[in-house]
Amino acid sequence: MQLHCHAITPKLAAARTFTAPARCPSCDDWMVAPVSSEFVEGGEIRHHWECDACGEASSTVIALETC
């Protein structure tokens, strides 16, 4: 069985959101990989980061579109 969702056609820019590095909100250094990630019921992916340069913890949220 295949699920088809023509309403959601991933764009290159949107796909990069899932793998893109983030900048530290404190020191603006690049953070390459999150410490952990989680899927939140309701359609979000949360990435939890810790900056190697200053130790600041932060999170980013990616909202997923649903069909």
Chimera marker file (.cmm) of the C-alpha trace (Angstrom):
<marker_set name="trace">
<marker id="1" x="0.000" y="0.000" z="0.000" r="1" g="1" b="0" radius="0.5"/>
<marker id="2" x="1.330" y="3.382" z="-0.936" r="1" g="1" b="0" radius="0.5"/>
<marker id="3" x="0.183" y="6.644" z="0.522" r="1" g="1" b="0" radius="0.5"/>
<marker id="4" x="-0.011" y="9.527" z="-1.878" r="1" g="1" b="0" radius="0.5"/>
<marker id="5" x="-0.059" y="13.098" z="-0.742" r="1" g="1" b="0" radius="0.5"/>
<marker id="6" x="0.078" y="15.448" z="-3.670" r="1" g="1" b="0" radius="0.5"/>
<marker id="7" x="-0.566" y="18.442" z="-1.429" r="1" g="1" b="0" radius="0.5"/>
<marker id="8" x="2.911" y="18.083" z="0.032" r="1" g="1" b="0" radius="0.5"/>
<marker id="9" x="5.672" y="18.231" z="-2.513" r="1" g="1" b="0" radius="0.5"/>
<marker id="10" x="8.928" y="18.764" z="-0.654" r="1" g="1" b="0" radius="0.5"/>
<marker id="11" x="10.887" y="21.679" z="-1.987" r="1" g="1" b="0" radius="0.5"/>
<marker id="12" x="14.649" y="21.669" z="-1.812" r="1" g="1" b="0" radius="0.5"/>
<marker id="13" x="14.691" y="24.555" z="0.658" r="1" g="1" b="0" radius="0.5"/>
<marker id="14" x="12.151" y="22.812" z="2.902" r="1" g="1" b="0" radius="0.5"/>
<marker id="15" x="14.093" y="19.550" z="2.793" r="1" g="1" b="0" radius="0.5"/>
<marker id="16" x="17.267" y="21.350" z="3.846" r="1" g="1" b="0" radius="0.5"/>
<marker id="17" x="15.470" y="22.589" z="6.974" r="1" g="1" b="0" radius="0.5"/>
<marker id="18" x="15.658" y="19.090" z="8.439" r="1" g="1" b="0" radius="0.5"/>
<marker id="19" x="19.414" y="18.802" z="8.016" r="1" g="1" b="0" radius="0.5"/>
<marker id="20" x="20.622" y="22.387" z="8.150" r="1" g="1" b="0" radius="0.5"/>
<marker id="21" x="23.016" y="23.486" z="10.875" r="1" g="1" b="0" radius="0.5"/>
<marker id="22" x="21.829" y="26.212" z="13.229" r="1" g="1" b="0" radius="0.5"/>
<marker id="23" x="23.510" y="29.228" z="14.780" r="1" g="1" b="0" radius="0.5"/>
<marker id="24" x="23.852" y="29.584" z="18.527" r="1" g="1" b="0" radius="0.5"/>
<marker id="25" x="21.450" y="32.270" z="19.795" r="1" g="1" b="0" radius="0.5"/>
<marker id="26" x="24.071" y="33.350" z="22.345" r="1" g="1" b="0" radius="0.5"/>
<marker id="27" x="27.403" y="33.522" z="20.485" r="1" g="1" b="0" radius="0.5"/>
<marker id="28" x="26.310" y="33.029" z="16.823" r="1" g="1" b="0" radius="0.5"/>
<marker id="29" x="28.709" y="30.093" z="16.326" r="1" g="1" b="0" radius="0.5"/>
<marker id="30" x="27.579" y="27.266" z="14.017" r="1" g="1" b="0" radius="0.5"/>
<marker id="31" x="26.040" y="24.182" z="15.634" r="1" g="1" b="0" radius="0.5"/>
<marker id="32" x="26.304" y="21.332" z="13.141" r="1" g="1" b="0" radius="0.5"/>
<marker id="33" x="24.275" y="18.519" z="14.717" r="1" g="1" b="0" radius="0.5"/>
<marker id="34" x="21.608" y="18.522" z="17.405" r="1" g="1" b="0" radius="0.5"/>
<marker id="35" x="22.221" y="16.687" z="20.672" r="1" g="1" b="0" radius="0.5"/>
<marker id="36" x="18.808" y="15.049" z="20.253" r="1" g="1" b="0" radius="0.5"/>
<marker id="37" x="15.699" y="15.284" z="18.093" r="1" g="1" b="0" radius="0.5"/>
<marker id="38" x="12.125" y="14.295" z="18.760" r="1" g="1" b="0" radius="0.5"/>
<marker id="39" x="8.876" y="13.979" z="16.872" r="1" g="1" b="0" radius="0.5"/>
<marker id="40" x="6.040" y="15.689" z="18.732" r="1" g="1" b="0" radius="0.5"/>
<marker id="41" x="2.499" y="14.470" z="18.169" r="1" g="1" b="0" radius="0.5"/>
<marker id="42" x="0.623" y="17.079" z="16.208" r="1" g="1" b="0" radius="0.5"/>
<marker id="43" x="3.305" y="17.482" z="13.573" r="1" g="1" b="0" radius="0.5"/>
<marker id="44" x="6.532" y="18.986" z="14.876" r="1" g="1" b="0" radius="0.5"/>
<marker id="45" x="10.149" y="17.945" z="14.946" r="1" g="1" b="0" radius="0.5"/>
<marker id="46" x="12.169" y="19.484" z="17.752" r="1" g="1" b="0" radius="0.5"/>
<marker id="47" x="15.955" y="19.626" z="17.648" r="1" g="1" b="0" radius="0.5"/>
<marker id="48" x="17.801" y="20.229" z="20.919" r="1" g="1" b="0" radius="0.5"/>
<marker id="49" x="21.220" y="21.850" z="20.566" r="1" g="1" b="0" radius="0.5"/>
<marker id="50" x="24.207" y="22.611" z="22.756" r="1" g="1" b="0" radius="0.5"/>
<marker id="51" x="26.825" y="25.020" z="21.474" r="1" g="1" b="0" radius="0.5"/>
<marker id="52" x="30.392" y="23.670" z="21.519" r="1" g="1" b="0" radius="0.5"/>
<marker id="53" x="31.795" y="27.184" z="21.756" r="1" g="1" b="0" radius="0.5"/>
<marker id="54" x="29.834" y="28.609" z="24.710" r="1" g="1" b="0" radius="0.5"/>
<marker id="55" x="27.737" y="25.720" z="26.078" r="1" g="1" b="0" radius="0.5"/>
<marker id="56" x="24.386" y="27.476" z="25.536" r="1" g="1" b="0" radius="0.5"/>
<marker id="57" x="21.436" y="25.078" z="25.188" r="1" g="1" b="0" radius="0.5"/>
<marker id="58" x="18.673" y="25.882" z="22.708" r="1" g="1" b="0" radius="0.5"/>
<marker id="59" x="15.938" y="24.225" z="20.661" r="1" g="1" b="0" radius="0.5"/>
<marker id="60" x="14.527" y="24.646" z="17.188" r="1" g="1" b="0" radius="0.5"/>
<marker id="61" x="11.095" y="23.525" z="15.969" r="1" g="1" b="0" radius="0.5"/>
<marker id="62" x="10.137" y="22.395" z="12.486" r="1" g="1" b="0" radius="0.5"/>
<marker id="63" x="6.400" y="22.316" z="11.804" r="1" g="1" b="0" radius="0.5"/>
<marker id="64" x="5.348" y="19.508" z="9.487" r="1" g="1" b="0" radius="0.5"/>
<marker id="65" x="2.526" y="20.008" z="7.039" r="1" g="1" b="0" radius="0.5"/>
<marker id="66" x="-0.111" y="17.309" z="6.905" r="1" g="1" b="0" radius="0.5"/>
<marker id="67" x="-2.312" y="16.139" z="4.056" r="1" g="1" b="0" radius="0.5"/>
<link id1="1" id2="2" r="1" g="1" b="0" radius="0.2"/>
<link id1="2" id2="3" r="1" g="1" b="0" radius="0.2"/>
<link id1="3" id2="4" r="1" g="1" b="0" radius="0.2"/>
<link id1="4" id2="5" r="1" g="1" b="0" radius="0.2"/>
<link id1="5" id2="6" r="1" g="1" b="0" radius="0.2"/>
<link id1="6" id2="7" r="1" g="1" b="0" radius="0.2"/>
<link id1="7" id2="8" r="1" g="1" b="0" radius="0.2"/>
<link id1="8" id2="9" r="1" g="1" b="0" radius="0.2"/>
<link id1="9" id2="10" r="1" g="1" b="0" radius="0.2"/>
<link id1="10" id2="11" r="1" g="1" b="0" radius="0.2"/>
<link id1="11" id2="12" r="1" g="1" b="0" radius="0.2"/>
<link id1="12" id2="13" r="1" g="1" b="0" radius="0.2"/>
<link id1="13" id2="14" r="1" g="1" b="0" radius="0.2"/>
<link id1="14" id2="15" r="1" g="1" b="0" radius="0.2"/>
<link id1="15" id2="16" r="1" g="1" b="0" radius="0.2"/>
<link id1="16" id2="17" r="1" g="1" b="0" radius="0.2"/>
<link id1="17" id2="18" r="1" g="1" b="0" radius="0.2"/>
<link id1="18" id2="19" r="1" g="1" b="0" radius="0.2"/>
<link id1="19" id2="20" r="1" g="1" b="0" radius="0.2"/>
<link id1="20" id2="21" r="1" g="1" b="0" radius="0.2"/>
<link id1="21" id2="22" r="1" g="1" b="0" radius="0.2"/>
<link id1="22" id2="23" r="1" g="1" b="0" radius="0.2"/>
<link id1="23" id2="24" r="1" g="1" b="0" radius="0.2"/>
<link id1="24" id2="25" r="1" g="1" b="0" radius="0.2"/>
<link id1="25" id2="26" r="1" g="1" b="0" radius="0.2"/>
<link id1="26" id2="27" r="1" g="1" b="0" radius="0.2"/>
<link id1="27" id2="28" r="1" g="1" b="0" radius="0.2"/>
<link id1="28" id2="29" r="1" g="1" b="0" radius="0.2"/>
<link id1="29" id2="30" r="1" g="1" b="0" radius="0.2"/>
<link id1="30" id2="31" r="1" g="1" b="0" radius="0.2"/>
<link id1="31" id2="32" r="1" g="1" b="0" radius="0.2"/>
<link id1="32" id2="33" r="1" g="1" b="0" radius="0.2"/>
<link id1="33" id2="34" r="1" g="1" b="0" radius="0.2"/>
<link id1="34" id2="35" r="1" g="1" b="0" radius="0.2"/>
<link id1="35" id2="36" r="1" g="1" b="0" radius="0.2"/>
<link id1="36" id2="37" r="1" g="1" b="0" radius="0.2"/>
<link id1="37" id2="38" r="1" g="1" b="0" radius="0.2"/>
<link id1="38" id2="39" r="1" g="1" b="0" radius="0.2"/>
<link id1="39" id2="40" r="1" g="1" b="0" radius="0.2"/>
<link id1="40" id2="41" r="1" g="1" b="0" radius="0.2"/>
<link id1="41" id2="42" r="1" g="1" b="0" radius="0.2"/>
<link id1="42" id2="43" r="1" g="1" b="0" radius="0.2"/>
<link id1="43" id2="44" r="1" g="1" b="0" radius="0.2"/>
<link id1="44" id2="45" r="1" g="1" b="0" radius="0.2"/>
<link id1="45" id2="46" r="1" g="1" b="0" radius="0.2"/>
<link id1="46" id2="47" r="1" g="1" b="0" radius="0.2"/>
<link id1="47" id2="48" r="1" g="1" b="0" radius="0.2"/>
<link id1="48" id2="49" r="1" g="1" b="0" radius="0.2"/>
<link id1="49" id2="50" r="1" g="1" b="0" radius="0.2"/>
<link id1="50" id2="51" r="1" g="1" b="0" radius="0.2"/>
<link id1="51" id2="52" r="1" g="1" b="0" radius="0.2"/>
<link id1="52" id2="53" r="1" g="1" b="0" radius="0.2"/>
<link id1="53" id2="54" r="1" g="1" b="0" radius="0.2"/>
<link id1="54" id2="55" r="1" g="1" b="0" radius="0.2"/>
<link id1="55" id2="56" r="1" g="1" b="0" radius="0.2"/>
<link id1="56" id2="57" r="1" g="1" b="0" radius="0.2"/>
<link id1="57" id2="58" r="1" g="1" b="0" radius="0.2"/>
<link id1="58" id2="59" r="1" g="1" b="0" radius="0.2"/>
<link id1="59" id2="60" r="1" g="1" b="0" radius="0.2"/>
<link id1="60" id2="61" r="1" g="1" b="0" radius="0.2"/>
<link id1="61" id2="62" r="1" g="1" b="0" radius="0.2"/>
<link id1="62" id2="63" r="1" g="1" b="0" radius="0.2"/>
<link id1="63" id2="64" r="1" g="1" b="0" radius="0.2"/>
<link id1="64" id2="65" r="1" g="1" b="0" radius="0.2"/>
<link id1="65" id2="66" r="1" g="1" b="0" radius="0.2"/>
<link id1="66" id2="67" r="1" g="1" b="0" radius="0.2"/>
</marker_set>
